[in-house]
Amino acid sequence: MNEIRIDALLPGEMAVRAEYLGVRKAENSVRRTFALAVLAGAFISFGGVFATNTAAGTASLPFGLAKLVTGLVFCLGLILVVIAGAELFTGNNLIVMAWASRKVSTKALLRNWGIVYVGNFVGSVGTAVLVFFSRQYQFGGGAVGATALKIAAGKVSLDFGQAIALGILCNVLVCLAVWLTFSARSVMDKIAAVIFPVTAFVAAGFEHSIANMYFIPYGLIIKAMDSSFAAGTGLDLTGLTWGTFLVNNLLPVTIGNIIGGGLLVSAAYWSIYLKNREE
């Protein structure tokens, strides 16, 4: 009789699983990959909605505690991606492990990243539009909308180098969260693995490209579609434009995310466990 193993996978086994999953993701059809990517964009956006609402009610809390609470609720996004099944660009940076083992070609790697990135953008911005028309930003006497605008304006005010650094740090933690789920044997294992790394990156103020595809467009939509509300918040929103979103935030944060997840985390574990696996 075959022995049923219930303990968690060890790191070396996790590396083999990461490599296997990278191959599977790269082999998925365009239609399936894109559909799953749209879902991931929406799932991360739901975490953003939860985090924005929570942040709107933490003004009286100490800075660190407020960030902790906001980070905890944002975990919803990656939990949905991991458990429900979806394709997230930042997590898919781990496909680099299969690429480094020459089991995924450069073309297949870039094809997956391109499809998933576009799908994540569609899902995130689409969710932002839907949330706007729900008038949810007017909840709490407008506190939710004011918080959303403050978040968006703050993100586009980062300088290029800072945004890259914050993106690197963010995706180190996101990819470590995904990496930890490869050891899991149950749904609860996966949820527990996600919580602390994701909470840490949000609480620390690191930058996630896909989350920003929701946070910043949502602020831009509020500013454009309800200018009187935006003006009533008293916030300086002159720097919040589609141009600053793309150039000041999304581009450098994406570069940072790729370095953090695709180079640092993936390269480290590939070199340790897969480069000379016969040792």
Secondary structure, DSSP 8 states (H G I E B T S, - for coil): ------S---HHHHHHHHHHHHHHHHHS-HHHHHHHHHHHHHHHHHHHHHHHHHHTT-TTS-HHHHHHHHHHHHTHHHHHIIIII---TTGGGGGHHHHHTTSS-HHHHHHHHHHHHHHHHHHHHHHHHHHHHTTGGGGGGGHHHHHHHHHHHHHHTS-HHHHHHHHHHHHHHHHHHHHHHTT-SSHHHHHHHHHHHHHHHHHTT---HHHHHHHHHHHHHHHHH-HHHHHHTT---TT-SHHHIIIIIIHHHHHHHIIIIIIIIHHHHIIIIITTTT-
